[in-house]
Amino acid sequence: MRPVKVEDKQLMEGLNQVFRSKGYEGASLNELAEGAGLKKASLYHRFPDGKKGIGLAVLSYSSDWLHKNLYELLMDKKVLKEERLETTLTRIKELYGDGKETCVLRSLSMESGMEIFGDQIKEEMDRWIRNFTEFGLEFGLSRDQSTRIAKQGLISIQGSLVVANAMSDNSLFLDTLEDIKLKYKA
């Protein structure tokens, strides 16, 4: 009997979820295969570089998602800037399950993950800051102000995810998104 084909989106979402919950070091190949909906041999076939290759694929998938769902919207001047801000923050809220989900960038930056994926993680964070900086200029902020808000927004989101998870209080994350909105509208 031929194995069931797993769609790429389903595969990447499953792998992403395993890394989000277990981190790079904590995720076993068995858990990754199960999360992907594949047999271990099929996982090796799709990712001959093993766990590192899987991590790189998840980072690439996440980067593509951020580009399509956040950055393209931020730069779409056909949409009012206030609407782009609201929609972007809503998408961030959905991405992190209202503050209950861990960021895959954080998960893959723990322990030895930073040695392996540091360049890709830094590149994605730089891309976030560049896009949110450019967006902030539309609100009349100076480049320095806008860059500060972009960096602080990234720090606040990441930090609030950690604290919200530790305290079992996702309102901390939701409040952070509201604070970010106010910084652009000030």
C-alpha positions as CSV (number, residue, x, y, z in Angstrom):
1,M,0.0,0.0,0.0
2,R,1.3,3.4,-1.0
3,P,1.7,5.9,1.9
4,V,-0.7,8.9,2.1
5,K,0.8,12.0,0.6
6,V,1.2,14.9,3.0
7,E,0.6,18.4,1.6
8,D,3.5,20.8,2.0
9,K,1.5,23.3,4.1
10,Q,0.3,20.5,6.5
11,L,3.9,19.1,6.6
12,M,5.4,22.5,7.5
13,E,2.7,23.4,10.0
14,G,3.2,20.1,11.8
15,L,7.0,20.5,11.9
16,N,6.6,24.1,13.0
17,Q,4.4,23.1,15.8
18,V,6.8,20.5,17.1
19,F,9.7,23.0,17.1
20,R,7.5,25.6,18.8
21,S,6.6,23.3,21.6
22,K,9.9,21.3,22.0
23,G,12.6,23.6,20.7
24,Y,15.4,22.3,18.4
25,E,17.2,20.2,21.1
26,G,14.0,18.8,22.5
27,A,12.4,17.8,19.3
28,S,13.2,14.2,18.4
29,L,13.0,12.9,14.9
30,N,10.2,10.6,15.9
31,E,8.2,13.6,17.2
32,L,9.0,15.6,14.0
33,A,7.8,12.6,11.8
34,E,4.6,12.3,13.8
35,G,4.0,16.1,13.7
36,A,4.6,16.0,9.9
37,G,2.3,13.0,9.4
38,L,5.1,11.0,7.9
39,K,7.0,7.8,8.7
40,K,10.5,8.5,9.9
41,A,12.0,7.1,6.6
42,S,9.8,9.5,4.6
43,L,10.9,12.4,6.8
44,Y,14.6,11.5,6.0
45,H,13.7,11.2,2.3
46,R,12.1,14.7,2.3
47,F,14.9,16.2,4.5
48,P,18.2,14.3,3.8
49,D,20.1,16.8,6.0
50,G,18.1,15.6,9.0
51,K,17.0,17.8,11.8
52,K,19.1,20.7,10.7
53,G,17.5,20.6,7.2
54,I,14.0,20.4,8.8
55,G,14.8,23.5,11.0
56,L,16.0,25.4,7.9
57,A,12.9,24.5,6.0
58,V,10.7,25.6,9.0
59,L,12.5,28.9,9.2
60,S,12.1,29.4,5.4
61,Y,8.4,28.6,5.7
62,S,8.0,31.0,8.6
63,S,9.8,33.7,6.7
64,D,7.6,33.2,3.7
65,W,4.5,33.4,5.9
66,L,5.7,36.6,7.5
67,H,6.4,38.1,4.1
68,K,3.1,37.2,2.6
69,N,0.9,37.9,5.7
70,L,2.6,40.9,7.4
71,Y,5.3,42.6,5.3
72,E,3.4,42.7,2.0
73,L,0.4,44.2,3.8
74,L,2.5,46.8,5.7
75,M,3.8,48.0,2.3
76,D,0.5,48.0,0.4
77,K,-0.2,51.7,0.1
78,K,-3.5,51.0,-1.6
79,V,-4.8,50.1,1.9
80,L,-5.2,52.9,4.5
81,K,-2.3,52.8,7.0
82,E,-4.6,52.5,10.0
83,E,-6.3,49.5,8.4
84,R,-2.9,47.9,7.6
85,L,-1.9,48.4,11.3
86,E,-5.1,46.8,12.6
87,T,-4.9,43.9,10.2
88,T,-1.2,43.3,10.8
89,L,-1.7,43.2,14.6
90,T,-4.7,40.8,14.1
91,R,-2.5,38.5,12.1
92,I,0.2,38.6,14.7
93,K,-2.4,37.8,17.3
94,E,-3.6,34.8,15.2
95,L,0.0,33.7,14.5
96,Y,0.6,33.3,18.2
97,G,-2.8,31.9,19.1
98,D,-3.7,35.0,21.1
99,G,-0.4,34.8,23.0
100,K,-0.6,31.1,23.8
101,E,1.9,29.9,21.2
102,T,5.7,30.2,21.2
103,C,7.5,31.9,18.4
104,V,9.5,29.4,16.3
105,L,12.3,31.9,16.1
106,R,12.6,31.8,19.8
107,S,12.3,28.1,19.9
108,L,15.0,27.6,17.4
109,S,17.3,30.1,19.0
110,M,17.6,28.2,22.3
111,E,20.6,26.0,23.2
112,S,22.6,24.9,20.1
113,G,19.9,26.3,17.8
114,M,21.5,29.7,17.7
115,E,24.8,28.2,16.5
116,I,23.0,26.5,13.7
117,F,20.3,29.0,12.8
118,G,21.6,32.3,14.1
119,D,22.1,33.9,10.7
120,Q,18.6,33.0,9.5
121,I,17.0,34.2,12.8
122,K,19.0,37.5,12.7
123,E,18.0,38.0,9.0
124,E,14.3,37.5,9.8
125,M,14.5,39.9,12.8
126,D,16.3,42.5,10.6
127,R,13.6,42.1,8.0
128,W,10.9,42.6,10.6
129,I,12.6,45.8,11.8
130,R,13.1,47.1,8.3
131,N,9.5,46.6,7.3
132,F,8.0,48.0,10.5
133,T,10.4,51.0,10.3
134,E,9.3,51.8,6.7
135,F,5.7,51.4,7.8
136,G,6.2,53.8,10.7
137,L,7.4,56.5,8.4
138,E,3.9,56.7,7.0
139,F,2.7,57.9,10.4
140,G,5.0,60.8,10.3
141,L,7.6,59.3,12.6
142,S,11.3,60.1,12.1
143,R,13.4,57.2,10.9
144,D,15.0,56.9,14.3
145,Q,11.7,57.0,16.1
146,S,10.2,54.4,13.7
147,T,13.2,52.1,14.0
148,R,13.0,52.3,17.8
149,I,9.3,51.5,17.8
150,A,9.9,48.6,15.3
151,K,12.7,47.2,17.5
152,Q,10.8,47.7,20.7
153,G,7.7,46.1,19.2
154,L,9.7,43.0,18.3
155,I,11.2,42.8,21.8
156,S,7.8,43.4,23.4
157,I,6.0,40.7,21.4
158,Q,8.7,38.2,22.1
159,G,8.9,39.0,25.8
160,S,5.2,39.1,26.3
161,L,4.9,35.6,24.7
162,V,7.4,34.3,27.3
163,V,5.8,36.1,30.2
164,A,2.2,35.3,29.1
165,N,3.1,31.6,28.9
166,A,4.9,31.6,32.2
167,M,2.0,33.3,34.0
168,S,-0.8,31.6,32.0
169,D,-2.1,35.0,31.2
170,N,-2.4,35.8,27.5
171,S,-3.8,39.2,28.3
172,L,-0.2,40.4,28.7
173,F,0.4,39.6,25.0
174,L,-2.8,41.2,23.9
175,D,-2.0,44.3,25.9
176,T,1.4,44.4,24.2
177,L,-0.3,44.5,20.8
178,E,-2.5,47.4,21.9
179,D,0.6,49.3,23.2
180,I,2.2,48.8,19.8
181,K,-0.9,50.2,18.1
182,L,-0.8,53.3,20.3
183,K,2.9,54.0,19.5
184,Y,2.1,54.3,15.8
185,K,-1.0,56.4,16.4
186,A,0.6,58.7,19.0
